[in-house]
Amino acid sequence: MKSFDKLVEIMATLRSENGCPWDRAQDIDNLKQYVIEEAYEVVDAIETGTPDDIKEELGDLALQIVFIARLAEEKHWFKINDVLNGINEKLVHRHPHVFGDINVKTKEDVLKNWGRQKHKEKGAKIFDIPIQMPSLQASYRLMEKAKRIGLNPVKTDRDIANRTRGISQKKLEREITDMLLSVVAVAQKHSVNPEDLLRAANKALIKKLKTKPGKESF
């Protein structure tokens, strides 16, 4: 932890009276864009970079976390140790199959147990998603969260289900890609923004999920 403590110390120095003018001028709102940018750069490094690239980008992302935590400490909100203690407690609490007496056999069981635990803690708030998240990704996450607690909020079109049943993973990916591009092409032809449509659909889906606490399909 010496390296992490050193990073926290460096950030405190940069924000001090004799520190860096640019760092001293920043506030939490200003740093939002950098958190998003660095997260995307981590993803790019994982997909196309080397281990050294991944290491560097993870460091840049860690810097943003420490930076924001430092600003929060200056506002007397919380300290970086509070952040770490919070995630430590959350990880232990949400892994009773590791730190408790719950038995699971597969990764699917783990995800279902995780979903049930989060739903128990957060209730309907489990379906809250970041408003800045791209709509397609948001839809995927909503379906994923619903599935983990036994909900099936969207009925699959029968023709699509038949087209994708029993085919190889590679062919499945091609079929889905073709369907996605076809939907975008139709939307573009009629001057309709598919991102706006899906964002509105997500809002409606969240409302539906929050009012359907049971495990029935709907």
N, C-alpha and C positions, 0 to 999 in steps of 0.2 A: 504493500500500500504506500510505500515511500514515494513512488512515482506519481500516484494520484494526489497525495498530500502536497507534492511539489507543484503540481498543476494548479491546485487550489490556491497555494501561496503566490504563484506567479500572477494569477488572475487578480488576487487582492492587491498586489503591487501595481498592476496595470491600472486599476481603478482608484488608486490612492492619489493624494494631492499632487505628488510628484511623478505620477504615472504617465500613461500615454494619452494625449489629447483626444484621439479618436475613440479609444476604449472608454474614456471618461464621459464622452458625449452620448454614448449609447443608452437606450432604455429597452425594456422588455418588448415593447411593441416593435421597435426597430429590428429586433433579432429574429422575429418570426420568419422572415424571408430566408434567413441564413439556415435556420433549422431545417426548413423544407429542402433547400438547395443541397445542404450537406447530406441529408437522408437519401436524396436521389443519386448523389455522387457515390454513396456507399453501394447502392444497388448497381450502378454502372460498373463499379470496380469488381463486384462479385460476379457480374455477368461477363465482363470482357477484360478485366484487369488481371494483374499478378497478385500473389500473396502480399507483396510489398505495397501495391496500390491499395488493397483492402485495408491493410494496417494503417496506412496514412489517412485514408478517408474516415476510418473509425476514430482516429485521433481528432480529426477536424470536427466530427459529430460530438465527441466527448467534450471538446472545448465549448461548444454551444450550450451543452447541458450545464457545465460548470459556470459559464458566463451568466446564464439566466439565474442560476441558483445564487450567485454572488449578488446580483441585482436584487433578488428577493430578500436576501439577508440584510442588505442595506435598507430595505423598506420595513425590516423587522417582521417579515412574513414567515420565513422558515430558513433553515440552513441546509447545506448540501448533505449533512449527516441525517437530517430529517427525511430527505429524499431517499437516501439509501436504506434507512431503517424502515421506511414505508414499503419499499419494494421487497425487502427481505421478509417482512411480516406477511405481505400478500402472497409471495411465492410459497411460503410454508403453509399458509392457510388454504391455498388452492391446490395443494398437492397432498391431500390426506392419504393417498395411496403410497406415498413415499415417507412422509413424516407422521402418518397416523395409522389407523387400522382398517382403512378401506382397501378392498382387493379389486384390482383390475387386471385384465389379461391382454388387451390389445390397445393400440394407440387410439382406436375409435372409442373404446371405453373411457380412455383418459379425457378425450375431447368432450364426450357427453357429460362426464362427471364435472369437468371444468365449467361447461356451460350451465349445468344445474346449480353449481356453487355460485357462479356469478349472478345467475338469475335470483337466487336466494338472497344474495347480498344487495343487489341493485334493483330488483323488481323490474318494472317496465323500462327503466333506464338502461337496461342491457342493450336495448336497440338504438340508443343514441349513437350517432356516428359523426365524425368531424365534418363540418359543413364545407370545408375546403377540399375534401376528398373527391377525386373524379367520380362521376356518377356510376360508371360501369363497375368500378372497384367497390363503390358503396353498395351497389346491388348485390354483388358477390358476397360481401361481408354480412349483409342483412340475411341472405339465404343461409349462410353458414351458421350464424348465431341462432336463427330459428330452428334449424335442423338439430342443433346440439341440445335443445330443450324439448324436442319431439314435435315441433311444428312444421307444417308443410304449406306455406302461405300462398304459393303460386302453382297452379296446375299446369303441367307441361303439355304443350300442344301435341295431339296424337300423332300427327304427321312427323313432327320433329323427333318424338320419342321413337317412332318406327325407323327413321333414318339413322339414328345413332345407336340402335340396339345391337349388341353382339359384334361390334366391329373393333378393329385394332385401335390402340391408342393413337397411332400416327394418323390413321384415317379419320378417327373421331376429331382430332384437332383440326384437320383440313375441313371437315364438314362444318364445325363450329366457326372457323375462320370465314368460310364462304357465307354462312348465314349472317354473321356480323357485318361483313362488307356489303352484302345484299341489302340489309336493313338501312345501312348508312347511305347507300346509293339511291334507294327509293326516297329516303328523307331529303337528300340533296336535290333530287329531281323535282320535288314538290316544295322546295325552299323551306323545309322544316328542320329545325335544329334538334338532332337526336339527343344531344346532351341536355337541353332544356326539358325535353319530354321525359327522359329517364330521371332527371332530378325531381320533377313533379311526381312521377310514379313512385319514387323512393319515399317522398314525404307521405304519400297516401299509404304506402306499405307499412311505414313506421307507425302511423296512426292505427292501422288495422292490427298490427302485432301487439301494440301496447294495450289494446282493448280485448285481446284474445289470450288470456293467461293459460287456457287449457292446453291439452295435447292433441286436440283434433285437427285434422286437415281442414282447410277452408279456402 
